Amino acid sequence: MLPRFSTLLWLEELQAERELREFSISGALLRKGAGYLHLEVPGLSEGRPSLFIGDKVVLKKPCSGGLVVEYIGYVTEISEEDVSLRVNTELLNSYLGEPLDVEFTYNRLPMKRCHCALEQTKHFRENVLFPRYLQLQSPLWTGDWEPELSPKQDENKTTQEDEEGREKPCENREKPSSLTMDMVSVATQTKTDLCTVAKPIPDPGKFFNCNLNPAQKEAVKRILSGECRPTPYVLFGPPGTGKTITLIEAILQVYYRVPGSRVLVCTPSNSAADLVCIRLHESGYLQAASLARVNATCRIEESVPEVLRQYCHAGEDVRHASFHRIVVSTCSSAGMFYQIGLGVGHFTHVFLDEAGQATEPESLIPLGLVCEKTGQIVLAGDPKQLGPVVKSKLAEAFGLGVSLLERLMATPLYSCTEKGYNPLLVTKLVYNYRSHEVLLELPSRLFYGGELCVRSQRAVVDSLCHWSRLPTKGFPLIFHGVRGTEMREGTNPSWFNPGEAVQAMLYCCQLAKRLYNPIPATDIGIITPYKKQVEKIRVLLHRAGLADIKVGSVEEFQGQEFLVIILSTVRSNEALPSNDLQSALGFLSNPKRFNVAITRPKALLIIIGNPHVLIKDPCFHALLQYTYENGAFLGCDPPVSLRAADRAASKAKENTY
């Protein structure tokens, strides 16, 4: 494992450096500011190049005699397509606006942490990373849980939840008793805080969030028991099933019921880590001294939600942060604990949320801090959605794009059998709190064995069922066929489709500018796989006064939800053969990307594309058939195969009478 992943990481790093060199700027004119030089970087807002606070930039100044003087600048602020650079005093004072050559450099720190984590795997037992059998341990908590509600009672109770399964005030809840626990950490022998918290703590055996559904409760019980440790436990959370809220409950249960527990919660991105921290804060069961949010040193304070800054101050000193009972960080930032010499086993529990979006070496960074014999590892995510972003095609082909979560769930121990998943290792959440049943039916059938059940708020998901533009009332899904033209500009490799861009803009106007109950622009999202199409649509929306509508790639929408989603597929070359899906559809031929795109909306999904091209892909073929059979297909003429299938179905129906 170590040599293989080490090689893949080097391939990824080489590709990242190669891509950055392509964005070098010759003869750039910088602006002098108060203590900084300001550089305009075209395409920066679209991630071309991808820069972060703290990145190093090389500025080259040609001198007489063919000599070139190099200066080093560091990115201190990023605003749209403008970058502020901290440079030495000599350059700042002497710069008179002359042209400089600019080269962007790759920040190796995250990769170095991945390499370090791979070294740590030498200490891991085989049943952590490559489990073939399950050896049960004695439970960490052996108390009795409150009696479960009957299915009828549970059905009534879940109406109190919102679309994400977040807790609403429960009626007739028993008044919980206060709980003061004198817990001593095994790792550092420091006592937990004995002050009271904002809410009274429920008695042992009761849930902090009384609105959890049976599958969520089962997952919490399994995590608290920890019988499978150190073999990872998987919380399989399809879209909108309340995965994060289940983790919050599990973290609170471990915090209050397991003496000496010390919890590390990691995610691949800052936004996901912030969300976990916000949910812990909103629970009302923790005080500030119990929780630390550890950020990378280069993260600017303005990008941190204000409500979290009290926890971030506790995380500024990494050594001090490590003494908190609950620590939240990104996977990469967890590498800072190695730098202060934190020993293996300091954390008793590691929760890895959005585990499907992290590369395996990235996941190993936090896992290396848990005890390899008795530590509890929880991986939460969805292997059916997008995996980690990998730049190197070679590294991706040899497995760097496969997350630890996805690899484990493909093994016999974690696979779904006729009896379902092994309940000791996997809990699959099946109640969807986000989408209308019409929008959920197809992804449930294609990716989740038809098991997803609707538990969403009817007032929200039914809000557009009678929109005047719907071809079939009560069926909030539209496929709008556009036999447009896919185009490129100059040498730019990104595609765009003017016809689809205009149609997307028209739908936005019809929704956001209608006289009766207009949809707020912030409730509409437009997904399109190509950056040039994103740019074209943004220009049109800006001219229409709808600049607040979010437009971006599938990757930018993963983990998010909107009332309305419009998907512009762009590709429209009907001449390409059916057996060359990659050339005909590009990004669209990825089932995971398809799954993410169609599971973002709550109340309305509109797909704009060329059905004669899209029908070549199995997922889009199923979507086209679904919309056509339900009278939700409009625009251009449908493909012959759809019409033929419809005629065959009609004939079969006639023969039954």
C-alpha positions in Angstrom: 0.0 0.0 0.0 2.7 2.5 1.0 4.8 2.4 -2.2 1.7 2.4 -4.5 0.0 5.4 -2.9 3.3 7.2 -2.5 3.8 6.9 -6.3 0.3 8.1 -7.0 0.7 11.1 -4.8 3.9 12.1 -6.6 2.0 11.7 -10.0 -0.8 14.0 -8.6 1.7 16.6 -7.4 3.5 16.6 -10.8 0.2 17.1 -12.6 -0.8 19.9 -10.3 2.5 21.7 -10.8 2.2 21.3 -14.6 -1.3 22.8 -14.5 -0.1 25.8 -12.4 2.7 26.5 -14.9 0.1 26.9 -17.7 -1.3 29.9 -15.8 2.0 31.8 -15.7 1.6 35.5 -16.7 4.2 37.3 -18.8 4.5 41.1 -18.4 2.0 41.5 -15.6 1.3 45.0 -14.4 0.9 45.0 -10.6 -0.7 47.8 -8.5 1.0 49.1 -5.5 -1.1 49.3 -2.3 -0.5 50.0 1.4 2.1 47.3 2.2 1.1 45.0 -0.7 1.2 44.5 -4.4 -2.0 43.7 -6.1 -2.2 41.3 -9.1 -5.1 40.7 -11.4 -5.4 37.0 -12.4 -7.9 36.3 -15.2 -10.0 33.2 -14.5 -9.2 33.1 -10.8 -12.9 33.2 -9.8 -13.4 30.0 -11.8 -10.5 28.2 -10.1 -8.1 28.7 -13.1 -5.6 28.8 -11.4 -6.7 27.5 -8.0 -5.0 29.7 -5.4 -5.2 29.8 -1.6 -4.1 32.1 1.1 -0.4 31.5 1.9 0.5 30.2 -1.6 3.9 31.3 -2.9 4.1 33.4 -6.1 7.4 34.0 -7.9 7.8 37.5 -9.5 10.6 37.8 -12.1 12.1 41.1 -13.0 14.3 41.2 -16.1 17.5 43.3 -15.7 20.3 44.5 -18.0 22.7 41.9 -19.3 20.1 39.2 -19.5 19.9 38.8 -15.7 16.6 38.1 -14.1 16.0 38.9 -10.4 13.4 36.7 -8.7 11.2 37.9 -5.8 9.0 35.8 -3.6 5.5 36.9 -2.8 2.8 35.3 -0.6 -0.9 35.4 -1.2 -2.6 37.3 1.7 -6.0 38.0 0.2 -8.1 36.8 -2.7 -11.0 38.8 -4.0 -12.8 37.7 -7.3 -9.9 38.0 -9.8 -7.6 40.1 -7.7 -4.8 38.8 -5.4 -2.9 40.7 -2.7 0.8 39.7 -2.4 3.0 40.3 0.6 6.5 41.0 -0.8 9.8 42.2 0.8 10.3 45.9 1.5 12.9 46.3 -1.3 10.5 45.3 -4.1 7.6 47.2 -2.5 9.6 50.4 -2.4 11.3 50.1 -5.7 8.4 48.9 -7.8 7.3 51.6 -10.3 4.7 49.7 -12.3 7.1 48.0 -14.7 6.0 44.6 -16.2 6.9 41.5 -14.2 6.7 37.8 -15.1 4.5 35.8 -12.7 4.8 32.1 -11.8 2.5 30.3 -9.4 3.9 27.6 -7.2 2.3 24.5 -5.8 1.7 24.3 -2.0 3.2 20.9 -1.1 2.1 20.9 2.6 -1.1 18.9 2.1 0.8 16.3 0.0 3.6 16.1 2.7 0.9 15.4 5.3 -0.5 12.6 3.1 3.0 11.0 2.8 3.4 11.3 6.6 0.0 9.6 7.1 1.1 6.7 4.8 4.1 6.2 7.0 1.8 5.9 10.0 -0.1 3.0 8.3 2.8 0.7 9.2 1.4 0.7 12.7 -2.1 -0.1 11.7 -3.5 -3.5 12.2 -4.9 -5.3 9.1 -8.5 -5.2 10.3 -8.5 -1.4 10.2 -7.6 -0.8 6.5 -8.1 -4.3 5.0 -10.6 -6.1 7.2 -11.6 -9.6 6.1 -13.4 -10.6 9.3 -15.1 -8.9 12.3 -13.8 -9.5 15.8 -16.3 -8.0 18.3 -15.2 -6.0 21.3 -16.9 -5.4 24.6 -19.4 -2.5 24.3 -18.2 1.0 25.3 -21.6 1.7 26.8 -23.9 -0.9 28.1 -26.9 1.1 29.4 -30.5 0.5 28.3 -32.1 2.7 25.6 -35.6 4.1 25.9 -38.3 2.0 24.3 -38.8 2.4 20.6 -42.0 3.9 19.2 -44.4 1.8 17.2 -44.2 2.4 13.4 -47.4 4.4 13.5 -46.1 6.6 16.3 -42.8 7.0 14.5 -44.7 8.0 11.3 -46.5 10.7 13.2 -43.4 11.9 15.0 -41.3 12.4 11.9 -43.6 15.2 10.7 -41.9 17.4 13.3 -38.6 17.2 11.3 -37.5 19.6 8.6 -36.1 18.5 5.3 -32.6 17.8 6.7 -33.8 15.9 9.7 -32.9 18.8 12.0 -34.5 18.9 15.4 -37.6 20.8 16.0 -39.0 21.3 19.5 -40.6 18.0 20.6 -44.0 18.0 22.3 -44.5 16.0 25.5 -40.7 15.4 25.9 -39.9 14.2 29.3 -37.9 16.8 31.2 -34.3 15.5 31.2 -32.2 15.6 34.2 -28.9 17.6 34.5 -25.8 15.5 34.2 -22.4 16.4 35.6 -19.7 14.0 34.8 -16.2 13.9 36.1 -14.4 12.4 33.1 -10.7 11.9 33.0 -8.9 11.6 29.7 -6.8 8.5 29.3 -4.4 10.4 26.9 -3.8 13.6 28.9 -5.4 13.1 32.3 -7.2 16.4 32.0 -10.7 16.7 33.4 -13.7 17.7 31.4 -15.5 21.0 32.1 -17.9 20.6 35.0 -19.9 23.8 34.3 -23.5 23.4 33.3 -24.5 23.8 29.6 -27.3 25.7 28.0 -29.7 22.8 27.8 -30.4 20.2 30.5 -28.8 16.8 29.5 -31.1 13.9 28.7 -30.8 10.9 30.9 -28.6 8.0 29.7 -30.5 5.9 27.2 -32.4 8.9 25.8 -31.6 10.8 22.6 -30.6 14.5 22.5 -32.6 14.8 19.2 -35.9 13.0 19.8 -36.8 13.3 16.1 -34.3 10.8 14.7 -35.8 8.1 12.6 -35.2 4.3 13.4 -32.2 4.0 11.0 -30.6 7.1 12.5 -31.2 5.8 16.0 -29.7 2.4 15.1 -26.6 4.1 13.7 -26.1 6.1 16.9 -26.5 3.0 19.1 -23.9 1.1 17.0 -21.4 4.0 17.2 -21.9 4.5 20.9 -21.5 0.7 21.5 -18.4 0.5 19.3 -18.4 -3.3 19.2 -16.8 -3.4 15.8 -13.8 -1.2 16.8 -11.1 -0.7 15.4 -12.7 -1.9 12.2 -14.3 1.2 10.6 -18.1 1.6 11.0 -19.8 3.1 7.9 -22.8 5.4 8.0 -24.1 5.2 4.4 -26.0 8.4 3.8 -27.7 8.9 0.4 -28.7 12.5 -0.5 -30.9 14.4 2.0 -31.2 11.5 4.5 -29.9 13.5 7.5 -26.4 12.0 7.7 -24.7 14.9 9.4 -27.5 15.3 12.0 -27.0 11.6 12.8 -23.3 12.2 13.3 -24.0 15.1 15.6 -26.2 12.9 17.8 -23.5 10.2 17.9 -20.8 12.8 18.9 -22.9 14.1 21.7 -23.7 10.6 22.9 -20.0 9.6 22.9 -19.1 12.9 24.7 -21.5 12.4 27.5 -21.7 8.6 27.9 -18.1 7.4 27.3 -15.8 8.6 30.1 -12.4 9.6 28.9 -13.5 9.9 25.3 -11.7 12.4 23.1 -13.3 13.0 19.6 -11.7 14.2 16.4 -14.2 15.2 13.6 -12.7 15.7 10.2 -14.0 16.5 6.7 -12.3 17.1 3.4 -13.3 20.8 3.1 -13.6 23.8 5.4 -17.3 24.3 4.5 -18.2 20.8 5.6 -16.1 21.2 8.8 -17.8 24.5 9.5 -21.2 22.9 9.0 -20.5 20.1 11.6 -19.2 22.7 14.0 -22.3 24.9 13.5 -24.6 22.0 14.1 -22.7 21.1 17.3 -23.1 24.7 18.5 -26.8 24.8 17.6 -27.5 21.7 19.5 -27.1 23.7 22.7 -25.6 20.8 24.6 -22.0 21.9 24.5 -20.2 24.9 26.0 -17.4 26.7 24.3 -14.6 25.1 26.3 -15.7 21.6 25.1 -15.2 22.3 21.4 -12.3 23.5 19.3 -12.3 24.3 15.5 -8.8 24.0 14.2 -8.1 25.9 11.0 -5.2 26.0 8.6 -2.9 28.9 9.6 -3.5 30.5 6.1 -7.3 30.7 6.5 -8.4 34.3 6.8 -10.8 35.1 9.7 -13.3 36.7 7.4 -14.0 33.4 5.7 -15.0 31.8 9.1 -18.7 32.1 10.1 -18.9 34.5 13.0 -20.7 32.1 15.3 -17.7 29.7 15.1 -15.0 32.3 15.9 -15.2 31.6 19.6 -14.3 27.9 18.9 -11.6 28.9 16.4 -9.7 31.0 19.0 -9.5 27.9 21.1 -8.0 26.1 18.0 -5.3 28.7 17.2 -2.8 27.0 19.5 -2.9 23.4 18.1 -1.4 22.0 21.3 -4.0 23.7 23.4 -6.7 22.6 21.0 -5.7 19.0 21.4 -6.8 19.1 25.0 -10.4 19.8 24.1 -12.9 16.9 24.2 -14.2 17.6 20.7 -11.9 18.9 17.9 -13.2 19.7 14.4 -10.8 20.3 11.4 -10.3 19.3 7.8 -8.4 16.1 7.1 -5.3 18.0 6.0 -5.3 20.4 9.0 -5.3 17.3 11.3 -1.8 16.8 10.1 -0.8 19.7 12.4 -1.2 17.3 15.4 1.7 15.2 14.1 3.9 18.3 14.1 3.4 18.8 17.8 4.3 15.2 18.5 0.8 14.0 19.4 1.0 10.3 19.9 -1.0 7.6 18.2 -4.1 6.9 20.2 -4.6 10.4 21.6 -8.1 10.4 20.2 -10.5 7.6 21.1 -12.9 8.4 18.3 -12.4 9.7 14.8 -15.5 10.7 12.8 -14.8 11.3 9.1 -17.8 13.1 7.5 -18.1 13.3 3.6 -15.6 10.5 3.6 -16.4 9.7 0.0 -14.9 13.0 -1.1 -11.4 12.4 0.4 -8.6 10.4 -1.2 -7.5 7.5 0.8 -4.1 9.0 1.8 -6.1 12.2 2.9 -8.4 10.0 5.0 -5.4 8.4 6.7 -4.2 11.7 8.2 -6.8 11.8 11.0 -7.0 8.0 11.2 -3.4 7.8 12.2 -4.2 9.7 15.5 -6.6 7.0 16.8 -5.6 4.0 18.8 -5.0 1.1 16.4 -6.3 -1.5 18.9 -9.3 0.0 20.6 -10.0 3.3 18.7 -13.4 3.8 17.1 -13.5 5.0 13.4 -16.7 6.2 11.8 -16.8 6.9 8.1 -19.9 8.8 6.9 -20.7 9.5 3.3 -22.1 8.1 0.1 -20.0 6.1 -2.3 -22.7 6.6 -5.0 -21.9 10.4 -5.2 -18.8 12.1 -6.5 -15.5 11.0 -5.1 -12.3 13.0 -4.5 -11.1 15.4 -7.2 -7.9 14.0 -8.8 -6.0 16.0 -11.4 -3.7 13.3 -12.7 -5.5 10.9 -15.1 -2.8 8.3 -14.5 -3.1 8.5 -10.7 -6.9 8.3 -11.0 -6.6 5.3 -13.3 -4.6 3.5 -10.6 -7.0 4.2 -7.8 -6.2 7.6 -6.2 -9.8 8.7 -7.1 -11.3 5.8 -5.0 -12.0 6.9 -1.4 -11.4 4.7 1.6 -15.1 4.6 2.0 -15.8 3.4 -1.5 -13.0 0.8 -1.4 -14.2 -0.7 1.9 -17.8 -0.9 0.7 -16.7 -2.9 -2.3 -15.2 -5.6 0.0 -17.1 -8.7 0.9 -17.3 -7.6 4.6 -19.1 -4.4 3.8 -21.1 -5.5 0.7 -24.9 -5.7 0.6 -26.2 -9.2 0.5 -29.7 -10.7 0.2 -30.1 -10.0 3.9 -28.8 -6.4 3.5 -25.7 -4.9 5.0 -24.0 -6.2 8.2 -25.7 -4.1 10.8 -22.6 -4.2 13.0 -20.6 -2.4 10.3 -23.0 -0.5 8.0 -26.2 1.5 8.6 -27.9 2.8 5.4 -30.2 5.8 5.9 -33.3 5.6 3.7 -35.6 8.4 4.8 -35.1 11.4 2.5 -36.0 14.8 4.0 -35.2 16.9 0.9 -37.0 16.1 -2.3 -40.4 15.5 -3.9 -41.2 11.9 -4.5 -41.2 12.5 -8.3 -37.6 13.8 -8.1 -36.5 11.0 -5.7 -38.0 8.0 -7.7 -35.3 7.8 -10.4 -32.1 8.1 -8.3 -33.6 5.8 -5.7 -34.2 3.2 -8.4 -30.8 3.7 -10.2 -28.5 4.0 -7.3 -30.1 3.0 -4.0 -32.0 -0.2 -4.7 -35.4 1.6 -4.7 -35.2 1.9 -0.9 -35.3 5.7 -0.4 -38.5 6.9 1.3 -40.0 10.4 1.2 -40.2 12.2 4.6 -39.9 15.8 3.2 -42.1 18.8 4.2 -45.1 18.8 1.9 -45.4 22.5 1.9 -41.9 22.9 0.5 -41.7 20.1 -2.0 -45.3 20.6 -3.3 -44.8 24.4 -3.7 -44.2 24.2 -7.5 -46.4 21.2 -8.4 -49.0 23.5 -10.1 -46.5 25.9 -11.7 -48.1 27.1 -15.0 -45.1 26.0 -17.1 -45.2 22.4 -15.9 -46.3 20.0 -18.8 -47.8 17.7 -16.2 -49.3 19.2 -13.1 -48.2 17.4 -9.9 -45.1 16.1 -11.7 -42.4 18.8 -10.9 -39.8 17.6 -13.5 -39.2 18.9 -17.0 -36.9 17.7 -19.7 -36.6 20.6 -22.2 -35.1 19.3 -25.5 -32.8 21.7 -27.3 -31.0 20.6 -30.4 -28.4 23.4 -30.1 -24.8 23.7 -31.0 -21.8 22.9 -28.8 -19.1 25.5 -29.3 -15.6 26.6 -28.2 -13.9 29.9 -28.2 -10.4 29.9 -29.8 -8.1 27.5 -28.0 -10.2 27.3 -24.9 -11.0 23.6 -24.3 -14.3 24.4 -22.4 -17.6 23.9 -24.3 -20.7 26.2 -24.3 -24.1 26.0 -25.9 -25.8 29.4 -26.5 -29.3 27.9 -27.1 -29.2 26.1 -23.7 -27.8 29.2 -21.9 -30.7 31.3 -23.2 -33.3 28.7 -22.3 -31.9 28.4 -18.8 -32.1 32.2 -18.4 -35.7 32.2 -19.6 -36.7 29.6 -17.0 -35.0 31.7 -14.3 -37.0 34.7 -15.3 -40.2 32.8 -15.4 -39.6 31.6 -11.9 -38.0 34.6 -10.2 -40.0 37.3 -11.9 -43.5 35.9 -11.9 -46.1 38.2 -10.4 -47.5 35.6 -7.9 -45.1 34.1 -5.4 -41.8 34.7 -7.2 -39.0 32.3 -6.3 -36.1 34.1 -4.6 -33.0 34.0 -6.8 -31.0 32.4 -3.9 -33.4 29.4 -4.1 -32.5 28.6 -7.7 -29.3 26.8 -8.8 -28.0 26.2 -12.3 -25.6 23.2 -12.8 -23.6 22.9 -15.9 -20.4 20.8 -16.5 -18.3 23.3 -18.4 -16.8 26.6 -17.1 -17.4 28.4 -20.4 -21.1 27.6 -20.1 -21.1 28.8 -16.5 -19.6 32.1 -17.7 -22.1 32.6 -20.5 -25.1 31.9 -18.2 -23.8 34.2 -15.6 -23.5 37.0 -18.1 -27.2 36.5 -19.2 -28.4 36.3 -15.6 -26.6 39.5 -14.7 -28.2 41.3 -17.6 -31.6 40.0 -16.4 -31.0 41.3 -12.9 -30.7 37.8 -11.5 -27.0 37.7 -10.5 -27.8 36.1 -7.2 -28.6 32.8 -8.8 -25.8 30.3 -8.2 -24.2 28.8 -11.4 -21.5 26.2 -11.2 -20.3 22.7 -11.8 -21.6 19.6 -10.2 -18.7 19.5 -7.8 -19.6 23.0 -6.5 -23.2 21.8 -5.7 -22.3 18.5 -3.9 -23.7 18.6 -0.4 -26.0 21.6 -1.2 -29.7 21.8 -1.9 -32.0 24.3 -3.7 -35.7 24.7 -4.2 -35.1 24.6 -7.9 -32.3 23.1 -9.9 -31.8 23.7 -13.7 -29.3 21.4 -15.4 -27.7 22.5 -18.7 -25.9 19.5 -20.3 -24.2 21.5 -23.2 -23.1 18.6 -25.4 -24.9 18.4 -28.7 -22.8 16.6 -31.3 -25.2 14.0 -32.8 -22.7 12.8 -35.3 -20.4 11.1 -32.8 -20.9 7.3 -32.5 -22.8 5.8 -29.6 -19.9 3.7 -28.6 -17.8 6.8 -27.9 -19.6 8.2 -24.8 -16.5 10.0 -23.5 -16.2 12.1 -26.7 -19.9 12.6 -27.1 -20.8 13.4 -23.5 -17.5 14.2 -21.7 -18.2 14.8 -18.0 -21.8 13.8 -18.4 -21.0 10.1 -18.9 -20.2 9.8 -15.1 -23.0 8.1 -13.1 -21.9 9.7 -9.9 -21.9 13.2 -11.4 -25.4 12.4 -12.7 -26.6 11.3 -9.3 -25.3 14.4 -7.6 -26.9 16.8 -10.2 -30.4 15.3 -10.0 -30.6 15.0 -6.2 -30.0 18.7 -5.4 -33.6 20.1 -5.9 -36.4 20.0 -3.4 -39.4 21.0 -5.5 -38.5 21.3 -9.2 -35.9 19.9 -11.6 -35.4 21.2 -15.1 -33.0 19.5 -17.5 -32.0 21.3 -20.7 -30.2 19.3 -23.3 -30.1 17.4 -26.6 -32.0 14.2 -26.1 -30.6 12.6 -29.3 -27.1 12.8 -27.7 -28.0 12.2 -24.0 -29.9 9.0 -24.8 -26.6 7.3 -25.5 -25.9 7.3 -21.8 -27.7 4.7 -19.6 -28.5 7.2 -16.8 -29.8 9.9 -19.1 -31.7 7.3 -21.1 -33.6 6.3 -18.0 -34.2 10.0 -17.2 -35.5 10.6 -20.8 -37.8 7.6 -20.6 -39.1 8.7 -17.2 -40.0 12.2 -18.3 -41.4 11.1 -21.7 -43.7 8.5 -20.1 -45.0 11.0 -17.6 -45.7 13.8 -20.1 -42.8 16.0 -18.9 -40.8 16.0 -22.2 -41.1 19.2 -24.2 -39.0 21.3 -26.7 -37.5 19.4 -29.7 -38.7 16.1 -31.1 -38.0 13.1 -28.9 -35.6 10.3 -30.1 -37.1 7.6 -32.2 -36.4 4.9 -29.5 -38.5 6.8 -27.0 -41.4 7.0 -29.3 -41.1 3.4 -30.2 -41.0 2.3 -26.6 -44.1 4.4 -26.0 -45.9 2.8 -28.9 -44.9 -0.7 -27.7 -46.2 0.1 -24.2 -49.5 1.4 -25.5 -49.9 -1.6 -27.7 -49.3 -3.9 -24.7 -51.8 -2.0 -22.7 -54.4 -2.4 -25.4 -53.8 -6.1 -25.6 -54.6 -6.5 -21.9 -58.1 -5.3 -22.3 
